[in-house]
Amino acid sequence: MKNAKGTVFKFGDNVDTDVIIPARYLNSSDPAELATHCMEDIDKDFVNKVKKGDIIVATKNFGCGSSREHAPIAIKAAGVSCVIAETFARIFYRNSINIGLPIVECPEAAKGIDAGDQVEVNFDTGVITNLTKGTTFQGQAFPEFMQKIIAAEGLVNYINAK
């Protein structure tokens, strides 16, 4: 399993699915189209600034709101390699795993990482390294079956490959 490494975009508490991908764009299920509107209601420039591999860090209850899979799909399609948060809404957590978006719960990292920091996440060990500040945090390591789902780009692909 690979690591994630990129520049951090930082968000606060209760970032809901309507902010991640506004409802007015839900007439599309095309990941590339969804990516062009990712986070636009909370950060107009997000889609212009995000680069492949970048990381979202947020505080509590990331992904709350409706249970739409469009939210993690938009984040992944925008190029985000991992989302780190203090806590995730349960349905967002499950949807993220189902579509192969790596997410890590780690309250200390969520508090100790700032926007613009360079961060690396080791999915095997759960270690989150803030390369900018020289600090490390112990997040939850991904169980092997979850790593296989993520490597397969989602649960459906993982099952179809078996």
N, C-alpha and C positions, 0 to 999 in steps of 0.2 A: 504494500500500500504506500502510496506516495505521501509526501508532506504537502501542506499548503504554505505559500509564502507570498506576501504582498503588502500593499499599503492599506492602512485602516481607514474606513469610513465609520464614524461613531454616531450612534443614535441613543436616545434615552429609553424611558419606560413606556410600555404599552404601545409599541409600534404595531398597529393592526394591519390586517391583510388589505383593507381598503386604502391604506397609505402605500403599502408595498406595491400593489397593482390596483389602481382605482377601478371601481366597478364599471365605469364607462368604457373600459377596454376589454371587458370580459366576453365580448362577442367574438373574440379571436382565441383560439387555443394554440396558435403558432408560437413556439417559444421565441423565435427571433423578433416577432412583432411585439410580444409581451415585454421583452427585454428593453425595447425602445421607450417604454413608459415606466420602467421600474423605479420606484421611490420618488417619482416626479412631484407628488403632492407634499412631500416633506423636504426634498432637496432637488430643486429644478435642474441643477447642473449635474446631478449624479450620473446620468447616462453618458454625459459628455466627458466626465472625469474618470469613471471607473475603467480599469484595465484588467485584462485577463489575469486571474490569480489574486486579485485584491480581496480583502477580507472585511466583512461587516462585524462590528462589535457594538453590542447594545446592552442595556441594563435589564430590567425586569420585564417578563411577560411578552417577549418578542413573538410576533405572529399571532396575537390574539384576534378575536373577531370571527369572521365567517371561516368555514372549513375548506375554502377553495384551494385546490392544488395549484392554481395559477400563480399564487404568491411565491412559493419556493421555485417554481419553474422559471418565473421572471428573474429572480435573483441569480439562479444558476446560469440562465441564458445570457444574462448581462456580463458574465465572466467571473462572478464572485466564486472563490474557491472554498470558502468556509464562512460560517457565521458563528460567532462566539457571543454568548449572552449569559447574564446571571441566571435567568430562567427563560424557558420557552413555553408558549401555549402548547398543550399536549397534542392537539390535532395538527398544528404546524410542525411539531417535532416529528410526528409519524409521517406526515406528507413529505417532509424533507428526506427522510430515509427512503420512502417509497420511490422518490424520483432521483435519488442518488446525490443529494446535496449534503455535504458534511456539515454537521452542527455540533458545537461543544458547549456544554454548560460549565461555567467556571466563574463564580462571583468575583473572585480576587482579580482575575484577568480583566473582566469587564470593567472593574473599577480602576485598574492600574494601567490601562492602555488608552492612549489618546488618539484623536483623529490625526492622520498623517504619519503615525508610527509605522515602522516596518516590523512585521510580525511573521513568525514561522510557527506552524503547528505540526507536530509529529503525531499522526493518527495512530501509530502502533503503541506509543507510550502515553499519549494524552498531554505531553509536555508542550506548553505554549511559551515561546521565547520572544520577548520584545527586544528586537535587535537594536532599536533606537536607544532604549534606556538600559539595556544590558540586564534585564530582569527576566525571571522565568516563573511560570505558574503551572501547577499540576491540575490539568483538566481530566475529564473522563476519557480513558482510552476507548477506542472503538472495538467492540467484540468482533471476532473474526467473521461471523456471518454478516454483520453490518458492513464491514469492509468489503466483503464480496459483493453485496448489493450495490454499494457505492462504485466499486470498480466496474461493475456491469452497467453503470449509468441508470440504475433503478431496479425496483423489484420485478417488474414485468420482464425486463431483459434477463435478469438473473434466473427467473423461473423458466423462461423459454430456452435458456442455454442448458438447463439441466436435463 
